[in-house]
Amino acid sequence: HLSVSHSAISLGLGLGGGKSATSSGAPGGGTPFANTKSVTFDGVDDYGVSIPGILPHTTNYSGSFWFKVPSLPSSGYVGLFANQNGAMFYLYASGNILVSRATGSYWGLGGHKYINGLVSADTWCHFAWTKERNSDGVGGWNNPTMSYYFNGGSQGSLTNRSDASGVLFDPDVGGETGLFWVGAGYNHGLNAACLMDEFALWDTLLSAAQITNIYRGEESGGSGGTNGKAGDLKTFNPRNWYRMGDGTEAGSGTTVYDMGASAGTTTDMTLTNGPAYSTDVPS
């Protein structure tokens, strides 16, 4: 299991209360924003699963999340998240990140993109990405530009060659349901020993400045310090927002509620095989 001290973890995943929070992520009654919880995964069989929704190929989108690994993998790689169509985020023993595509014709997070040597053990990290569709005369969704950000700074972009759906949400094809796994790779395998916090998804294109603000814990258009801190995302209007303990779940139960604009029982996340809530958060 994850080597985080028990003093930092609330292991009680008892039954949670009813859903009464607002879509902004604040509890009902206007309680000020606070980030006091994250979710810890053991790297054996823990994961969270949700269905954040299906978007058409033509939709721009963005994503953002915080993660922390007590130690880098001793060898090989582990998965921190993936979707049903094979968009995957892998962490390697070297601290390298690989955002990878699925097999077949659908591309996950823009094809194979390595981001080298950025992740340190026992340190909160922020990762964000965007997809901007480019008009190519064939429906306008081929060759989107995927851009990547680590701790608020740009890590370059990648423009796909063809049939590049590039969506974290499953593309609008066939009978796909849009399954999405957190704390693991494709089909909830390659589980990572990690903490995860404030996982958010948008069906709009975030700007580089907005992503920097998110990393700094500032509300949209704000100004402040340069250090990473998980802040209030309500002014950025996320489509899906998993607060990983600070939503309606309030650090209890096996449901992480979707606090975004698309909140609903079908988009909530289910914690599976015993992940725990932790008081270790990016601040």
N, C-alpha and C positions, 0 to 999 in steps of 0.2 A: 504493500500500500504506500501511498504518497508520504514521503518523509517530511511532514509538517507537524510541528508540535501540537499535541492534543489541546493545549491551552489556547491555540489559535483557531480551533475548530469547534463549532457546535454540531455535535453528532446527532442531535435529535431530529430525525425526519418524521416527526409525528404528523397527524392529520392537520392540514391547513384549514384556514377559515374560508368563508365565502368571498366572492370577488366583489370588492367594493371600492377599489381605487379608481382614480381618474385615468384617462388615456395618456396624460402627461407623465405618468410614472409616480406621481405623488399619491400617498394614501388619501382616501376620501376625507374631506374636511379641510383641505388646503395645507396640509403639513409641509413644511419646507423640504426641499430636496436634501437627501442624505444618502451617501453610499457607504454602507457598513458591512455588506455581505458579498461574498463571491461563492462559486461552487468549486469544490475540489474533486478531482477524478483520480482513481487509484492506479491507472495504467495497466490494469488487469482485464476487467470486464465492464467498468463503469462507462456510461455514456448518457447523453440527453438526446431525445428525438422529438422532432416537431415537423409540422407541415406548414411552412411560412407562406406558401401560396405559389401560384403559377403565373409567370409573366410571359407575354408574347416576345418573339425575337426582336421586335422593333423597339422595345423599351430600354431606355437608359437605366442603370441602377448603380447602387453603391453599397458598401458594407464596412463595418467597423467593429473591432472587438479588442479586449485586453486579455493577455495571457501571461502566465508565469510558470516556469518549470523549475522545481527544486534542483534538478541536475539535468544536464544534456544527456541524450541517449548514449549508452556506452558503445553502441555500434548501430549501424543501419539508420533507420528513421522511424518516426511515429507520426500518427495523424492527429491533428487538432480539430479539424472539421471536414466534412464532405457532404455532397448531396447525392440524390438518387441517380442523377445522370453523370456522376463521376467527377464533379469539381472537387478538388482535394487540396488541402493545405498540409504539407509535411514539414517536420522539423528533423534535421540531421544531427549526428553526433558532433559535427564541426560547428554547430550554431547556424548553419545555412538553412534558409527557407526555400522550399520548392512549392510553387503553385502550379498545379498540374492539370492536364486535360484528361477526359475520359478516353477509353478506347472507342473506336468507331467514329462516327461523323460529328458528334457533339463535343464542343470544346469547353473545358471547365476552367474558369478564371483566366482564359486567354492563351491556353497552350502551356508549354513548359517554360517557366520563368524562374531562374535561380536568383536569390537575393543572398549574398554571401556574407557569412561571419558576423551577423548582427546580434544574434540572441545570446545573452549571457545567462548563466544559471542563477536562480534565486533572485531574479529581477523582473519586475513588471514591465511588459512590453506592449506597445499598441500597434496594431496593423489595420490598414484600411485599403480599400481598392475601389475603383470606379470602372464602369463600362460606358463608353460613348459610342453610339452607333454612327456609322459613316455612310453617307449616300453613295451607292455604287451602281445604281441603275437596275438592281435586281431586288426590288422590294425595300432597299435601304437598310437592310440589317446585316449584310455580309461585311466582313472586315472591320469589326468594331475595334476601337482603341481601348485597351485595358491599361490602367495606370495604378501604380502600387506605392504605398506610403508606409514607412516604419518610423515610429516615434515622431510623427508630425512632419517628417522630411520625405521628399520624393525619392523613389527608388527606380525611376524610369517607367517606361511604358512598352507595350507590345501590341502591334496591329496584326491581326490574324489574316490568313490567306484566303480562306473560303469557308462557307458553312459554319461560321464562327458565332454560335449562339452566345457562348461565353457567360451564361447566367448562373448565379448561385441558386436562385429559384429555378426549378426545372423549366425548360422551355415548353411552350404550349404545343405539345405534340402527343399524339397517341393517347395511351391510358396512363401516363405518368401522374403520380399523385403529389410529387414535390417533397418527398421525405428528405430530412436534413438532420445530420448527426453532429453533435458537439462532444468533444473529448475523445474523438476517435476518427478513423478514416472511413473509406467507403464501406458500406454495409456493416457499420459499427465494428470494424476490425482495426488492427494496428493502434490499439488504445494508448493514449498518452497519459503519463502521470503529470498532472498540471492543475492549475487553477484558472478559471475563466470568469470574466466579468463583463457586464454591459455590452452584450452582443446585439448589434442593431443593423437593420437592413432598410434600404430606401429604394423606391421605384423612380428616383430622380438622380441627377448627376450632381454630386457634391463638388464644390470647387476645392482647389488646393488650400486656399485660405480657411475654408470651413473645416477641413480635415485637421489643419494645424490648431484651430480653435478647439476642436474636439479633444485632441491630444492634451492641450493645456488645461482642459477642464473649464473652458469659457463658453458662455452662451454665444449664440450666433452674433457676430459683429463685435464681440467683446474684446477687451485688451487686458493683458495681465502678465503673469510670469511665464517662464519658458519650460518649467518642469512638468512632467507628465502627471495628470490627475484625472480620474474619472469624474466628469461633470454632468450636469443636467442637459439631456438631449432634446427636451420638449420643443425648444425653438427651432430645432433642425427638422422637426416633424418626421421621425422615422416611421416607415411602414410597419415594421416589426421591431420590437424592442424587448429583449430578454434581460431583465435586471439582475438575474442570477442570485436571488435572495432578497432583494430590496423592493420587489414588486408586491403585488397582492399576497404572494406567498409568505412574505415577512419572515423569511428564514425558517420555514416549517413546511413539511409535506413533500410530496414527490412531483408537484406541478410547479413549473416556473411559468408564470402568466405572461402572455404577450401584452405589453403595456403600450404598444404602438397604435398607429391609426387603423390598422387592420385587426385589432384585438378581437378575439373571439375564441370559443372553446376549441375550434378546429386548428387554431394557430398556436395554442399553448404548447409548452415543451414538457415532456415527461422524463423525469430522472429515473434511470434504469440500473438495477444491480447495486444500488446503494451509494451513489455520490453523496457527499456531505456539504453542508453550508460552512463556510469559513469566515472569520473576521479579518482575514488578510486581504486588503484591497489596495488598488493603485491610488496613491495619495501623495 
